[in-house]
């Protein structure tokens, strides 16, 4: 496709040409609007707020907002601001995540907390949340309620991840609930707002929102698998980053929950410090060969199958076809 799309939207190269061109135009407008609304009179805040915006990214959330708007009238002006709202909300969480994770790099560039300080990064995230909220005020009370509830789920998911599973709760079940809150909720809202503001029928709004949550879960699981299985940097992250940082993704939880003799050494490594390059390399090799990877990929396939079935409930047309292509893309990217 000749029109330029962020990496995460490259799957739309196979979409109906008019739809793909419309999404491309919309993303161009979203980029311009993002840079406009994150501006500040204070030079430090202006620089830090534009830091991740300028670093680029997949723009999965605004892309899905624009795509879902084709269930109604995609020319509705409010759709662009809705796409900006969901991306601002996502970016704000990244600033906060990097502080909590003590991350040094984000999207291939020094993280805001590394370039400036934790305080600046936290305040910048707060500022982006504020800018997103300001935009929702112009989109109506219902949109403000939806964005607020989504924000609450994001926070609840982060708290649940930080605290860990409560007594008696299966760690895998807990992890998947965290993913639903931290990732699925905002992607669902992205699709919901696009369809709703474009005037799509209520049934289609609810359906595409359900698709968004399932797709978000699948996309996060695929990211987690890529972090283990890839041999080269993916999405600005060095393979094994989650392991090094002690983040327990689905394959790791499956290994730790097992008792197979073959996995004993791997469980020993996963329970210890993986900041050492030698231990990390050994753990990656063992994890890549462990059946937990196939089990985790089966969960990914289950979510994509469910998302595909939900998309099939939508009216036949280019939008449904593109949503179905997204489910194929999320599987293909994990190999």
Backbone bond lengths (Angstrom), bond angles and torsions (degrees), N, CA, C in turn:
res aa  C-N    CA-C-N  psi(-1)  N-CA   C-N-CA  omega(-1)  CA-C   N-CA-C  phi
1 X - - - 1.469 - - 1.520 108.97 -
2 X 1.274 117.35 134.26 1.455 120.71 -174.87 1.509 113.18 -78.68
3 X 1.347 117.44 -27.12 1.456 119.25 -179.79 1.510 109.51 -72.24
4 X 1.319 117.13 146.14 1.460 121.11 -176.36 1.514 111.97 -85.66
5 X 1.323 116.43 129.06 1.455 122.35 178.05 1.513 109.62 -129.46
6 X 1.327 117.43 147.21 1.458 119.40 172.13 1.523 109.97 -57.00
7 X 1.332 116.74 158.88 1.462 121.14 -173.23 1.519 113.42 -54.90
8 X 1.315 117.74 -39.89 1.452 120.47 -177.86 1.509 113.71 -68.87
9 X 1.325 117.19 -17.51 1.457 120.79 -179.99 1.513 112.07 -98.28
10 X 1.322 117.12 2.90 1.455 120.57 -178.36 1.511 113.14 -58.58
11 X 1.344 117.28 -25.26 1.460 120.77 178.03 1.517 111.15 -59.23
12 X 1.324 117.88 -25.93 1.457 120.73 -178.66 1.518 112.37 -72.88
13 X 1.330 116.66 -0.33 1.463 119.71 174.10 1.530 110.27 -58.97
14 X 1.347 115.94 -27.78 1.460 119.75 -179.30 1.525 112.38 -92.76
15 X 1.323 117.09 0.88 1.462 120.81 -177.83 1.529 110.39 -76.47
16 X 1.314 114.10 166.55 1.465 120.04 175.66 1.533 108.72 -55.15
17 X 1.334 119.23 130.72 1.472 121.59 -170.93 1.520 114.79 -53.33
18 X 1.311 118.34 -40.76 1.460 120.32 -178.97 1.530 110.88 -65.83
19 X 1.334 115.88 -39.58 1.464 120.14 177.62 1.525 110.09 -65.54
20 X 1.322 117.52 -46.38 1.457 121.16 -179.55 1.517 111.46 -60.45
21 X 1.335 116.28 -41.45 1.465 119.85 179.44 1.519 110.96 -65.94
22 X 1.330 116.68 -37.71 1.465 120.74 178.54 1.528 110.80 -64.71
23 X 1.333 117.29 -43.44 1.465 121.03 178.42 1.522 109.97 -63.08
24 X 1.319 116.71 -41.62 1.461 120.56 179.51 1.520 111.34 -61.42
25 X 1.332 116.77 -45.16 1.471 119.90 177.79 1.525 110.36 -62.42
26 X 1.321 115.94 -41.05 1.455 119.79 179.88 1.515 112.25 -63.40
27 X 1.324 117.39 -42.43 1.461 120.88 179.75 1.526 111.48 -66.03
28 X 1.321 116.44 -34.66 1.468 119.57 175.31 1.525 110.17 -62.78
29 X 1.335 115.95 -42.40 1.466 120.04 178.17 1.525 111.17 -66.52
30 X 1.331 117.07 -37.71 1.464 121.23 178.31 1.524 110.16 -63.03
31 X 1.323 117.71 -43.86 1.466 120.75 -179.95 1.526 110.81 -59.58
32 X 1.319 115.57 -45.70 1.469 119.67 -179.65 1.523 110.73 -63.18
33 X 1.320 116.37 -41.50 1.466 120.66 -178.70 1.530 110.83 -68.96
34 X 1.328 117.43 -37.94 1.458 120.81 177.47 1.526 110.67 -57.37
35 X 1.320 116.68 -49.60 1.463 120.37 -179.17 1.528 111.26 -63.73
36 X 1.313 115.50 -32.34 1.473 119.84 -179.95 1.526 111.20 -68.61
37 X 1.340 117.10 -47.31 1.468 119.54 -171.28 1.517 113.42 -80.85
38 X 1.332 119.50 -16.79 1.467 119.54 179.55 1.521 112.35 -90.05
39 X 1.323 116.58 2.02 1.460 119.50 179.07 1.521 112.23 -65.41
40 X 1.317 115.14 153.10 1.462 121.06 178.47 1.515 108.90 -148.23
41 X 1.334 115.39 151.10 1.463 119.56 177.58 1.522 111.51 -71.09
42 X 1.332 116.71 -21.90 1.457 119.52 179.46 1.526 109.88 -86.31
43 X 1.325 118.79 122.60 1.467 120.50 -173.55 1.527 114.05 -60.63
44 X 1.332 118.04 -36.28 1.464 119.57 -180.00 1.513 110.52 -66.89
45 X 1.328 117.27 -45.84 1.454 120.97 179.64 1.525 110.67 -65.94
46 X 1.320 115.95 -39.89 1.461 119.38 178.44 1.527 110.94 -60.04
47 X 1.337 116.18 -43.48 1.469 120.47 -179.55 1.518 111.71 -67.86
48 X 1.337 116.85 -44.59 1.462 119.30 -176.85 1.526 111.23 -70.92
49 X 1.333 117.37 -34.95 1.464 120.44 -179.41 1.523 111.52 -69.44
50 X 1.320 116.76 -33.21 1.463 120.02 179.49 1.530 112.07 -84.04
51 X 1.313 116.79 -8.53 1.465 121.20 -173.28 1.526 111.96 -56.04
52 X 1.334 117.32 -54.89 1.460 119.67 -178.52 1.520 112.47 -80.13
53 X 1.332 117.30 -29.29 1.461 119.33 175.76 1.526 109.67 -59.15
54 X 1.328 115.67 -45.21 1.462 120.44 -178.15 1.522 112.35 -73.34
55 X 1.340 117.07 -21.75 1.467 119.94 179.91 1.516 112.02 -71.98
56 X 1.330 116.63 -10.66 1.458 120.51 177.91 1.517 111.94 83.68
57 X 1.323 116.29 -145.25 1.460 121.03 -177.20 1.517 110.13 134.40
58 X 1.316 115.88 177.55 1.463 120.71 -176.33 1.522 112.37 -73.32
59 X 1.331 116.57 -28.22 1.476 121.35 -176.81 1.533 110.47 57.23
60 X 1.321 116.22 38.98 1.460 120.96 -179.45 1.522 110.93 -61.10
61 X 1.325 116.81 -42.80 1.463 120.40 -174.78 1.528 112.30 -67.62
62 X 1.331 119.93 -52.55 1.467 117.75 176.59 1.524 113.00 -63.06
63 X 1.333 117.16 -32.77 1.454 119.15 176.90 1.523 110.63 -60.39
64 X 1.344 116.52 -42.74 1.461 119.95 -178.87 1.531 110.79 -69.71
65 X 1.334 117.03 -34.20 1.468 120.23 174.93 1.527 110.28 -60.33
66 X 1.312 115.56 -48.01 1.467 120.32 -180.00 1.520 111.49 -64.73
67 X 1.316 116.70 -40.97 1.457 120.68 -179.74 1.526 111.00 -64.75
68 X 1.330 116.76 -46.06 1.462 120.46 -179.38 1.523 112.13 -64.35
69 X 1.331 116.41 -26.45 1.469 119.01 179.32 1.523 111.76 -63.89
70 X 1.324 117.19 -18.68 1.465 120.54 179.15 1.519 112.16 -76.45
71 X 1.339 116.85 -0.49 1.464 120.25 169.55 1.531 110.17 -80.05
72 X 1.332 115.79 -10.38 1.461 122.56 176.18 1.512 108.88 -133.77
73 X 1.328 116.52 -130.36 1.467 121.52 179.12 1.527 108.61 -103.62
74 X 1.334 118.45 102.48 1.461 120.94 -175.79 1.518 114.05 -68.72
75 X 1.337 116.51 -13.54 1.468 119.96 -179.60 1.520 112.43 -80.26
76 X 1.335 118.16 -3.87 1.459 121.39 178.93 1.526 109.52 -59.58
77 X 1.342 118.78 121.30 1.471 121.29 -174.24 1.530 114.27 -57.09
78 X 1.333 117.37 -32.44 1.462 120.49 -176.67 1.525 112.74 -63.06
79 X 1.324 117.35 -20.32 1.468 120.61 -177.08 1.526 110.95 -62.29
80 X 1.325 117.53 -39.36 1.470 120.53 -178.68 1.528 110.30 -64.13
81 X 1.331 116.86 -46.13 1.458 118.95 179.04 1.529 111.63 -63.87
82 X 1.333 117.40 -35.39 1.463 119.95 176.69 1.529 110.44 -63.12
83 X 1.327 116.42 -40.73 1.465 120.46 177.89 1.524 110.76 -64.23
84 X 1.312 116.59 -36.73 1.466 120.58 177.73 1.525 110.13 -68.42
85 X 1.318 117.42 -39.74 1.475 121.59 179.71 1.527 110.86 -58.45
86 X 1.332 117.42 -47.87 1.465 118.86 -176.37 1.529 111.22 -69.34
87 X 1.336 117.20 -33.79 1.465 118.34 178.74 1.522 111.03 -73.01
88 X 1.326 118.14 -38.36 1.463 120.84 175.59 1.530 110.69 -61.27
89 X 1.322 116.20 -41.92 1.466 120.09 179.28 1.523 110.01 -62.66
90 X 1.317 116.20 -44.12 1.468 120.46 177.80 1.531 111.31 -61.82
91 X 1.316 116.68 -47.32 1.467 120.13 -179.62 1.527 111.33 -60.92
92 X 1.333 116.33 -39.96 1.462 119.98 179.34 1.521 110.84 -59.68
93 X 1.333 117.05 -41.09 1.464 119.66 179.44 1.525 111.24 -65.86
94 X 1.328 117.39 -30.64 1.468 120.23 -179.87 1.527 111.03 -67.31
95 X 1.329 116.70 -39.90 1.472 119.79 177.08 1.527 109.82 -59.90
96 X 1.319 116.36 -44.42 1.461 120.28 -179.40 1.528 111.26 -69.94
97 X 1.339 116.83 -40.41 1.465 120.44 179.37 1.525 111.17 -59.52
98 X 1.321 116.45 -42.03 1.461 119.94 -177.21 1.524 111.71 -64.82
99 X 1.321 116.62 -32.07 1.467 119.76 176.21 1.520 109.50 -69.17
100 X 1.331 116.50 -47.21 1.470 120.34 -178.57 1.519 111.92 -64.60
101 X 1.349 116.06 -36.65 1.461 120.24 -177.87 1.528 112.56 -88.35
102 X 1.339 116.54 -4.54 1.459 121.44 -175.64 1.525 110.61 53.98
103 X 1.335 115.50 42.20 1.463 121.31 -176.97 1.523 111.08 -74.24
104 X 1.321 115.59 145.91 1.458 121.12 178.54 1.528 112.35 -99.57
105 X 1.331 115.91 -25.78 1.466 120.68 -174.07 1.517 109.33 -131.78
106 X 1.311 116.19 143.19 1.455 122.72 174.16 1.516 107.21 -143.23
107 X 1.340 116.39 123.19 1.454 122.91 179.98 1.527 112.24 55.02
108 X 1.330 114.62 40.08 1.446 120.20 175.47 1.510 115.55 77.99
109 X 1.332 117.42 3.79 1.466 121.66 179.98 1.524 108.73 -126.57
110 X 1.340 117.18 159.96 1.467 119.00 176.78 1.524 110.48 -55.97
111 X 1.329 116.69 134.75 1.459 120.24 178.81 1.523 109.94 -66.35
112 X 1.326 116.03 159.94 1.465 120.22 -177.17 1.519 111.77 -61.88
113 X 1.332 117.07 -37.32 1.459 119.93 -179.57 1.528 111.29 -68.73
114 X 1.332 116.82 -28.01 1.464 120.65 176.35 1.523 110.82 -78.46
115 X 1.317 115.92 -42.88 1.467 120.01 -177.51 1.515 111.72 -70.02
116 X 1.347 115.96 -37.40 1.459 120.18 179.72 1.532 107.74 -115.96
117 X 1.323 118.28 -105.63 1.470 122.01 177.23 1.520 108.58 -148.46
118 X 1.331 116.34 168.07 1.468 119.95 175.25 1.519 111.50 -58.43
119 X 1.320 116.01 -40.42 1.464 120.56 -178.86 1.518 110.82 -60.61
120 X 1.325 117.20 -45.97 1.464 121.23 179.82 1.527 110.06 -63.55
121 X 1.328 116.84 -41.90 1.460 119.88 -179.62 1.529 111.56 -63.48
122 X 1.336 117.00 -43.66 1.468 120.41 179.74 1.526 110.66 -63.89
123 X 1.312 116.47 -45.99 1.463 119.92 -179.36 1.524 111.46 -65.92
124 X 1.329 117.15 -33.82 1.461 120.05 177.31 1.522 110.51 -66.26
125 X 1.331 116.37 -42.28 1.460 119.14 175.16 1.516 111.85 -59.30
126 X 1.327 116.14 -43.10 1.472 120.62 177.36 1.533 110.75 -60.53
127 X 1.315 115.51 -40.46 1.467 120.58 -178.68 1.533 110.20 -64.16
128 X 1.327 116.83 -41.76 1.462 119.64 179.98 1.524 111.12 -67.34
129 X 1.340 117.31 -38.18 1.468 119.95 173.51 1.530 110.13 -58.89
130 X 1.326 116.09 -42.44 1.466 120.52 -179.55 1.526 111.07 -63.78
131 X 1.338 116.31 -41.38 1.470 119.50 179.77 1.530 110.11 -65.96
132 X 1.339 116.28 -38.54 1.461 119.41 177.82 1.528 110.38 -63.73
133 X 1.319 116.82 -43.00 1.459 120.87 -179.92 1.521 111.50 -63.83
134 X 1.323 116.33 -37.80 1.453 120.57 178.20 1.528 110.87 -62.04
135 X 1.332 116.08 -40.38 1.461 119.45 178.68 1.526 111.53 -66.67
136 X 1.340 117.46 -38.35 1.465 119.14 -179.26 1.524 111.19 -64.18
137 X 1.336 116.61 -29.54 1.476 119.57 179.11 1.524 110.69 -59.85
138 X 1.329 116.25 -32.15 1.456 120.02 178.88 1.514 113.55 -82.78
139 X 1.323 116.55 -7.03 1.462 120.95 -178.36 1.525 112.62 -102.10
140 X 1.327 116.29 -4.85 1.456 119.16 176.28 1.513 113.80 113.68
141 X 1.320 114.96 160.06 1.462 121.28 -176.96 1.519 112.53 -62.51
142 X 1.336 116.95 -40.02 1.462 119.19 -178.04 1.517 111.45 -63.39
143 X 1.330 116.83 -40.77 1.459 120.41 178.63 1.529 110.24 -64.24
144 X 1.311 116.48 -40.48 1.465 120.65 178.19 1.520 110.92 -61.12
145 X 1.338 117.13 -42.39 1.462 120.99 177.48 1.528 110.79 -62.47
146 X 1.328 116.24 -44.49 1.467 120.52 -178.25 1.521 110.23 -62.80
147 X 1.328 117.00 -45.17 1.461 120.59 -179.02 1.530 110.80 -65.36
148 X 1.323 116.94 -39.40 1.465 120.92 179.95 1.522 111.18 -65.23
149 X 1.325 116.71 -43.53 1.460 119.95 179.06 1.528 111.22 -66.11
150 X 1.311 115.36 -36.25 1.467 119.14 177.37 1.519 110.12 -65.03
151 X 1.324 116.26 -43.87 1.459 121.30 178.44 1.528 110.12 -58.90
152 X 1.335 116.19 -41.10 1.468 120.16 178.82 1.523 110.59 -61.97
153 X 1.325 117.55 -41.35 1.467 120.30 177.95 1.528 111.11 -64.63
154 X 1.331 116.78 -39.30 1.467 120.04 177.92 1.531 110.64 -59.09
155 X 1.328 115.79 -44.81 1.466 120.15 -179.56 1.524 110.57 -67.56
156 X 1.327 117.01 -43.87 1.460 120.32 178.85 1.526 110.94 -60.09
157 X 1.322 116.47 -40.20 1.448 120.30 178.39 1.520 112.09 -64.60
158 X 1.333 116.34 -39.88 1.456 119.67 179.12 1.525 111.30 -68.17
159 X 1.331 116.35 -41.40 1.468 120.04 177.52 1.528 110.36 -62.37
160 X 1.336 116.15 -43.71 1.466 120.04 -179.98 1.521 110.95 -62.62
161 X 1.317 116.89 -39.79 1.466 120.22 178.21 1.523 110.70 -65.77
162 X 1.332 116.48 -41.90 1.458 121.19 -179.10 1.522 111.54 -66.28
163 X 1.333 116.70 -42.02 1.465 121.17 -176.67 1.523 112.82 -77.76
164 X 1.347 116.11 -28.02 1.453 119.49 -176.58 1.514 111.38 84.97
165 X 1.327 117.35 170.80 1.475 120.54 -177.50 1.523 111.90 -67.42
166 X 1.320 115.59 142.55 1.457 120.82 175.33 1.522 109.96 -70.89
167 X 1.318 115.99 163.91 1.466 120.71 179.64 1.529 110.40 -55.70
168 X 1.312 115.11 132.57 1.452 119.93 177.31 1.514 114.65 87.26
169 X 1.343 117.74 -5.68 1.461 121.46 -179.48 1.524 109.03 -95.09
170 X 1.314 116.41 129.45 1.457 121.37 178.99 1.533 109.58 -63.54
171 X 1.336 118.65 127.47 1.471 121.28 -177.90 1.525 113.74 -57.79
172 X 1.336 117.29 -35.46 1.466 119.86 179.60 1.528 110.25 -68.81
173 X 1.333 116.75 -44.94 1.465 120.61 176.92 1.531 110.10 -59.38
174 X 1.324 116.38 -44.21 1.460 121.37 178.69 1.527 110.62 -60.11
175 X 1.315 116.59 -43.70 1.468 121.30 -178.76 1.524 111.35 -62.48
176 X 1.319 117.22 -44.55 1.464 120.04 -179.05 1.527 111.29 -66.87
177 X 1.338 116.89 -33.23 1.473 119.86 174.95 1.527 110.29 -67.16
178 X 1.318 117.66 -38.52 1.462 121.21 176.74 1.524 110.01 -61.80
179 X 1.328 116.98 -44.58 1.462 120.13 179.32 1.530 111.12 -62.03
180 X 1.328 116.11 -39.53 1.464 119.56 178.86 1.523 110.69 -61.74
181 X 1.331 116.62 -41.69 1.465 120.15 -178.84 1.526 112.36 -75.27
182 X 1.330 116.81 -44.32 1.463 120.73 -173.92 1.528 113.52 -78.21
183 X 1.331 117.43 -30.82 1.461 120.40 -175.98 1.523 111.94 -119.29
184 X 1.322 116.21 -51.38 1.456 119.29 -175.77 1.510 114.14 -60.95
185 X 1.342 116.87 -37.16 1.469 119.96 -174.55 1.524 111.90 -62.36
186 X 1.325 118.30 -44.72 1.461 120.39 -176.44 1.522 111.44 -74.17
187 X 1.327 117.42 -33.97 1.462 119.38 177.50 1.529 109.58 -69.79
188 X 1.336 116.92 -35.99 1.463 119.92 174.46 1.523 110.71 -62.36
189 X 1.321 116.59 -43.54 1.464 120.89 178.87 1.523 110.93 -65.06
190 X 1.305 117.47 -35.64 1.456 121.10 177.74 1.525 110.53 -57.75
191 X 1.328 115.60 -48.11 1.461 120.04 179.85 1.524 111.08 -68.80
192 X 1.337 116.32 -41.52 1.461 120.52 -178.90 1.533 111.21 -58.97
193 X 1.326 116.50 -48.49 1.463 119.47 -176.47 1.526 111.91 -65.47
194 X 1.325 116.62 -38.81 1.459 118.61 179.53 1.509 111.76 -61.43
195 X 1.334 116.77 -47.78 1.461 120.58 -179.26 1.527 111.44 -68.97
196 X 1.335 116.85 -43.78 1.457 121.44 -176.33 1.527 111.81 -63.03
197 X 1.332 116.33 -48.58 1.462 119.52 -177.05 1.524 112.17 -71.25
198 X 1.326 116.63 -20.80 1.469 119.87 176.72 1.522 111.83 -84.79
199 X 1.346 116.42 -0.04 1.452 120.31 176.54 1.517 114.69 80.24
200 X 1.327 117.54 24.38 1.465 120.44 178.04 1.524 110.00 -67.39
201 X 1.338 117.92 155.46 1.468 120.49 176.45 1.528 110.36 -57.88
202 X 1.328 116.50 145.92 1.463 121.11 -176.18 1.531 111.98 -56.49
203 X 1.331 116.32 -38.85 1.468 118.94 179.19 1.526 110.89 -59.50
204 X 1.328 117.15 -41.46 1.460 120.48 -179.80 1.526 111.35 -70.66
205 X 1.327 116.99 -33.95 1.467 120.79 177.01 1.532 109.86 -60.51
206 X 1.338 115.61 -47.71 1.461 119.81 -179.29 1.532 111.04 -65.65
207 X 1.310 116.45 -38.72 1.463 120.41 -178.82 1.521 111.30 -65.94
208 X 1.317 117.11 -46.62 1.466 119.11 -177.24 1.529 110.57 -69.88
209 X 1.342 117.63 -27.93 1.464 119.89 174.82 1.527 110.28 -67.70
210 X 1.328 117.06 -41.10 1.468 119.94 176.28 1.520 110.37 -62.29
211 X 1.325 115.56 -40.45 1.471 119.12 176.32 1.534 109.92 -59.49
212 X 1.326 116.59 -44.21 1.454 120.74 -177.01 1.512 112.71 -60.02
213 X 1.330 117.23 -41.79 1.465 119.52 -179.81 1.525 111.23 -65.51
214 X 1.324 116.84 -43.60 1.458 120.51 178.73 1.526 111.05 -65.83
215 X 1.317 116.08 -41.51 1.459 119.89 179.16 1.528 110.04 -64.53
216 X 1.328 116.77 -38.57 1.458 120.45 178.57 1.521 111.80 -62.48
217 X 1.321 116.67 -42.59 1.458 120.75 176.65 1.524 110.79 -61.76
218 X 1.324 116.08 -45.22 1.457 119.96 -179.88 1.522 110.92 -64.05
219 X 1.314 116.77 -41.42 1.459 120.40 -178.02 1.530 110.73 -64.12
220 X 1.344 116.94 -41.03 1.461 119.73 179.56 1.521 110.99 -67.56
221 X 1.328 117.11 -41.19 1.462 119.83 177.65 1.525 110.80 -62.62
222 X 1.326 117.03 -38.76 1.463 119.09 178.77 1.518 110.83 -66.41
223 X 1.338 116.90 -37.88 1.465 120.61 175.32 1.532 110.88 -59.79
224 X 1.330 115.79 -42.86 1.464 120.57 -178.69 1.525 111.16 -65.55
225 X 1.327 116.69 -38.49 1.458 119.98 178.23 1.520 111.29 -69.21
226 X 1.335 116.23 -39.24 1.466 120.44 178.25 1.517 110.80 -61.93
227 X 1.334 116.91 -37.50 1.461 120.76 -179.48 1.530 111.18 -60.56
228 X 1.318 116.45 -27.78 1.465 121.02 179.69 1.522 111.69 -92.37
229 X 1.335 116.38 -44.32 1.463 120.21 -167.90 1.523 114.77 -86.73
230 X 1.332 117.85 -22.28 1.460 119.24 -174.23 1.520 112.06 -72.64
231 X 1.312 114.66 152.40 1.457 120.81 176.63 1.524 111.13 -101.21
232 X 1.307 116.92 -10.96 1.468 121.36 -179.07 1.515 108.24 -130.40
233 X 1.333 116.56 164.78 1.465 121.17 -179.28 1.525 110.65 -59.37
234 X 1.305 116.18 135.89 1.466 122.41 177.89 1.521 107.80 -123.61
235 X 1.334 115.23 132.19 1.461 121.05 173.45 1.529 112.65 53.63
236 X 1.323 116.42 36.42 1.463 119.27 176.70 1.515 113.79 79.85
237 X 1.345 117.66 6.42 1.458 121.39 -179.27 1.521 109.81 -115.94
238 X 1.313 117.12 140.42 1.454 121.67 173.35 1.519 108.90 -77.81
239 X 1.336 118.88 134.24 1.465 120.15 178.28 1.523 111.67 -52.53
240 X 1.322 115.83 138.21 1.457 120.58 -178.29 1.513 113.76 87.18
241 X 1.325 117.13 5.70 1.466 120.35 -178.90 1.523 111.14 -59.65
242 X 1.341 116.80 -44.71 1.464 119.52 -179.31 1.527 111.26 -62.04
243 X 1.326 116.43 -41.46 1.463 119.98 178.31 1.519 110.96 -62.25
244 X 1.313 116.20 -46.36 1.456 120.89 -178.43 1.528 110.95 -60.37
245 X 1.337 116.20 -36.44 1.461 120.67 -177.49 1.529 112.83 -86.90
246 X 1.338 116.77 0.90 1.457 119.71 178.51 1.515 114.46 76.97
247 X 1.338 116.92 17.60 1.469 120.96 179.14 1.524 108.69 -82.28
248 X 1.316 116.64 122.42 1.457 121.55 -175.66 1.530 110.58 -93.84
249 X 1.313 114.92 96.37 1.457 120.83 178.02 1.527 109.33 -84.03
250 X 1.335 116.65 177.91 1.463 120.50 -172.60 1.534 113.43 -56.12
251 X 1.340 120.71 -48.44 1.473 118.41 179.64 1.529 112.70 -58.51
252 X 1.323 117.00 -39.12 1.462 120.88 -179.98 1.523 110.31 -64.58
253 X 1.327 117.08 -44.36 1.464 120.43 179.56 1.522 111.34 -62.91
254 X 1.325 116.72 -37.53 1.458 120.29 179.12 1.526 110.97 -65.65
255 X 1.320 116.40 -39.75 1.470 120.17 177.47 1.524 110.19 -65.36
256 X 1.328 116.59 -47.72 1.459 120.90 -177.08 1.523 111.94 -64.62
257 X 1.315 116.42 -27.37 1.459 120.08 179.44 1.512 113.58 -84.34
258 X 1.324 116.79 -4.66 1.455 120.79 -178.44 1.515 112.47 -92.22
259 X 1.330 115.16 175.81 1.476 120.53 179.73 1.523 111.10 -137.61
260 X 1.341 117.53 14.80 1.457 120.75 -179.22 1.525 110.71 -65.01
261 X 1.309 115.89 139.40 1.470 120.86 -178.20 1.526 111.36 -62.43
262 X 1.354 116.15 -34.24 1.465 120.10 -177.78 1.528 111.37 -65.23
263 X 1.328 116.35 -25.19 1.461 119.86 -177.19 1.513 114.31 -93.96
264 X 1.332 117.31 5.81 1.472 120.28 -174.92 1.529 111.82 -60.52
265 X 1.334 116.35 -47.20 1.467 119.21 -179.17 1.523 110.58 -64.58
266 X 1.325 116.94 -39.55 1.461 120.47 179.41 1.530 110.45 -64.23
267 X 1.323 117.66 -43.16 1.462 119.83 178.74 1.530 110.84 -62.70
268 X 1.326 115.93 -36.56 1.464 119.85 177.76 1.524 110.36 -62.92
269 X 1.326 116.50 -43.13 1.467 120.49 179.45 1.528 111.16 -66.66
270 X 1.329 116.44 -44.17 1.467 120.75 -176.95 1.523 111.84 -66.26
271 X 1.305 116.85 -27.80 1.463 120.36 -179.91 1.523 112.02 -82.85
272 X 1.330 117.08 -7.25 1.460 121.13 -177.68 1.517 113.20 -110.66
273 X 1.315 115.35 -161.80 1.462 123.51 -177.37 1.526 109.93 -85.73
274 X 1.346 116.65 121.10 1.457 120.58 -179.08 1.530 112.04 -110.23
275 X 1.315 116.84 21.43 1.464 119.05 175.60 1.525 111.32 -76.46
276 X 1.335 116.45 -18.31 1.467 120.99 175.51 1.533 108.93 -73.92
277 X 1.336 116.96 129.27 1.465 120.85 -175.78 1.524 112.43 -59.99
278 X 1.320 117.25 -39.41 1.457 120.46 -179.09 1.511 112.40 -64.89
279 X 1.337 117.05 -46.17 1.466 121.22 178.67 1.525 110.64 -65.43
280 X 1.333 117.07 -38.37 1.461 120.75 179.29 1.528 110.48 -64.44
281 X 1.316 116.96 -45.20 1.468 120.61 179.53 1.523 110.98 -61.17
282 X 1.327 116.80 -42.56 1.461 120.25 178.60 1.522 110.89 -64.05
283 X 1.328 116.49 -44.23 1.462 120.26 -179.45 1.528 110.91 -63.12
284 X 1.323 117.32 -42.29 1.462 120.68 178.79 1.518 111.31 -60.51
285 X 1.338 116.29 -44.89 1.458 119.72 -179.86 1.517 112.28 -62.04
286 X 1.324 116.53 -44.50 1.461 120.42 179.97 1.530 111.65 -67.72
287 X 1.322 116.21 -39.03 1.460 119.80 -178.55 1.525 110.92 -68.13
288 X 1.320 116.74 -40.14 1.468 119.72 179.11 1.527 111.78 -60.21
289 X 1.333 116.92 -31.54 1.465 121.15 -177.99 1.520 113.13 -91.69
290 X 1.326 117.77 -3.95 1.465 120.86 -175.08 1.537 110.87 -83.66
291 X 1.338 118.12 144.82 1.469 121.44 178.02 1.530 113.84 -58.20
292 X 1.324 117.95 -18.65 1.465 120.26 178.87 1.522 111.61 -59.45
293 X 1.336 117.47 -29.81 1.464 119.80 178.27 1.525 110.70 -64.95
294 X 1.344 116.42 -42.69 1.464 119.60 177.45 1.525 110.90 -66.56
295 X 1.330 116.42 -37.52 1.468 119.91 179.63 1.530 110.33 -65.98
296 X 1.331 116.93 -40.96 1.460 120.57 178.29 1.530 110.61 -66.22
297 X 1.324 115.82 -38.78 1.464 118.21 179.10 1.532 110.41 -68.21
298 X 1.317 117.09 -31.53 1.468 119.41 175.50 1.525 110.83 -63.16
299 X 1.331 116.87 -37.09 1.464 120.66 176.35 1.515 110.24 -66.08
300 X 1.336 116.71 -39.97 1.461 121.27 176.07 1.528 110.28 -60.35
301 X 1.323 116.50 -45.70 1.466 120.42 179.07 1.527 110.89 -61.72
302 X 1.329 116.74 -38.66 1.466 120.28 179.84 1.528 111.01 -62.22
303 X 1.341 116.26 -42.91 1.465 119.31 178.82 1.523 111.24 -66.55
304 X 1.324 117.19 -40.78 1.465 118.80 -179.51 1.522 110.82 -68.89
305 X 1.327 117.34 -36.20 1.468 120.09 176.61 1.525 110.39 -62.71
306 X 1.343 115.85 -42.03 1.461 119.59 179.36 1.530 110.56 -66.81
307 X 1.331 116.46 -41.02 1.470 120.23 177.79 1.525 110.65 -62.63
308 X 1.325 116.13 -39.62 1.461 120.61 179.36 1.532 110.31 -63.70
309 X 1.313 116.13 -41.11 1.467 119.52 179.56 1.527 110.98 -64.96
310 X 1.335 115.98 -40.06 1.469 119.81 178.79 1.524 110.24 -65.21
311 X 1.328 116.91 -44.19 1.470 119.77 178.82 1.521 110.86 -59.58
312 X 1.330 116.09 -32.19 1.454 119.82 179.47 1.514 114.10 -66.07
313 X 1.352 116.92 -13.85 1.461 120.78 177.13 1.524 112.26 -79.82
314 X 1.332 116.70 -13.10 1.463 120.71 -178.52 1.526 110.83 -80.31
315 X 1.337 116.86 160.55 1.467 119.58 178.65 1.521 111.32 -58.94
316 X 1.310 116.00 143.16 1.459 120.42 178.09 1.527 109.06 -62.64
317 X 1.326 116.11 138.78 1.453 120.15 -179.98 1.515 111.29 158.90
318 X 1.333 117.35 -179.35 1.463 121.44 -176.95 1.524 114.11 -59.40
319 X 1.339 117.55 -35.56 1.463 120.10 -179.25 1.526 110.21 -64.87
320 X 1.316 117.32 -48.61 1.460 119.92 178.94 1.526 110.44 -60.95
321 X 1.320 116.78 -41.38 1.459 120.17 179.00 1.517 112.15 -60.90
322 X 1.343 116.53 -39.59 1.465 120.22 179.80 1.526 111.17 -69.21
323 X 1.327 117.23 -37.98 1.463 120.42 177.74 1.530 110.65 -64.15
324 X 1.314 116.22 -40.24 1.463 119.89 177.12 1.531 110.60 -64.15
325 X 1.340 115.91 -37.59 1.467 119.66 177.98 1.525 111.03 -65.15
326 X 1.331 117.35 -32.92 1.465 120.70 177.65 1.521 111.20 -61.99
327 X 1.324 116.76 -37.93 1.468 118.79 179.52 1.521 110.57 -67.51
328 X 1.327 117.45 -34.69 1.464 119.75 177.22 1.528 110.27 -69.09
329 X 1.319 115.46 -38.39 1.469 121.09 -179.57 1.528 111.54 -62.11
330 X 1.337 116.67 -42.92 1.456 120.30 -176.50 1.529 111.38 -66.90
331 X 1.334 116.56 -27.88 1.465 120.45 174.75 1.524 110.84 -78.13
332 X 1.320 116.52 -43.73 1.460 121.30 -175.55 1.524 111.65 -63.82
333 X 1.352 117.09 -32.89 1.462 118.94 -176.01 1.530 112.87 -69.76
334 X 1.342 117.12 -16.46 1.465 119.47 178.19 1.528 111.56 -92.50
335 X 1.334 117.46 -2.41 1.460 120.51 177.65 1.509 113.26 83.52
